[in-house]
């Protein structure tokens, strides 16, 4: 278990060092989505309504951050 955590810590630090902060921050928001999906598919977990609400809120937040900025006509 310690080896896995050490690898993840090393990988995260390499990502932070090599990518812009915006990309690293937004990509870290994918962690709960991956956990949710893999829990359902691999472990057979049964999500509750609150889990779906949280997943939708996270996806909406990421989509709002990633949408292009509209500039006002001058």
C-alpha positions in Angstrom: 0.0 0.0 0.0 2.8 2.4 0.8 4.4 1.7 -2.6 1.1 2.7 -4.3 0.8 5.9 -2.4 4.4 6.7 -3.1 3.9 6.2 -6.8 0.8 8.3 -6.8 2.6 11.1 -4.9 5.5 11.0 -7.4 3.2 11.0 -10.4 1.1 13.9 -9.0 4.3 15.9 -8.4 5.5 15.2 -11.9 2.2 16.4 -13.4 2.2 19.6 -11.3 5.8 20.3 -12.4 5.2 19.6 -16.1 1.7 21.0 -16.7 0.1 24.4 -16.2 -1.7 24.8 -12.9 -5.1 25.2 -14.6 -4.8 21.9 -16.4 -3.6 20.1 -13.3 -6.4 21.6 -11.1 -9.2 20.7 -13.6 -7.8 17.2 -14.2 -7.8 16.5 -10.4 -11.6 17.0 -10.5 -11.8 13.8 -12.5 -10.7 11.7 -9.5 -14.1 11.5 -7.9 -15.7 10.7 -11.2 -13.3 7.8 -11.8 -13.9 6.6 -8.2 -17.6 6.7 -8.7 -17.6 4.8 -12.0 -15.0 2.2 -11.0 -16.9 1.6 -7.7 -20.1 0.9 -9.7 -18.4 -1.2 -12.4 -15.7 -3.1 -10.5 -17.1 -3.3 -7.0 -20.8 -3.6 -7.7 -21.6 -0.6 -5.4 -25.1 0.7 -5.6 -25.0 4.5 -5.6 -27.6 6.5 -3.7 -29.5 9.6 -4.9 -27.0 11.9 -3.2 -24.1 10.2 -5.1 -25.8 11.0 -8.4 -26.5 14.6 -7.3 -22.9 15.1 -6.3 -21.6 13.6 -9.6 -23.9 15.8 -11.7 -22.8 18.9 -9.7 -19.2 18.1 -10.3 -19.7 17.5 -14.0 -21.6 20.8 -14.3 -18.9 22.7 -12.4 -16.2 21.2 -14.7 -18.2 22.0 -17.8 -18.7 25.6 -16.7 -15.0 26.0 -16.1 -14.1 24.5 -19.5 -16.6 26.4 -21.7 -15.1 29.1 -23.9 -15.4 32.7 -22.8 -17.6 34.8 -25.0 -16.3 38.2 -25.7 -18.6 41.2 -26.0 -18.8 42.8 -29.4 -16.9 46.1 -29.4 
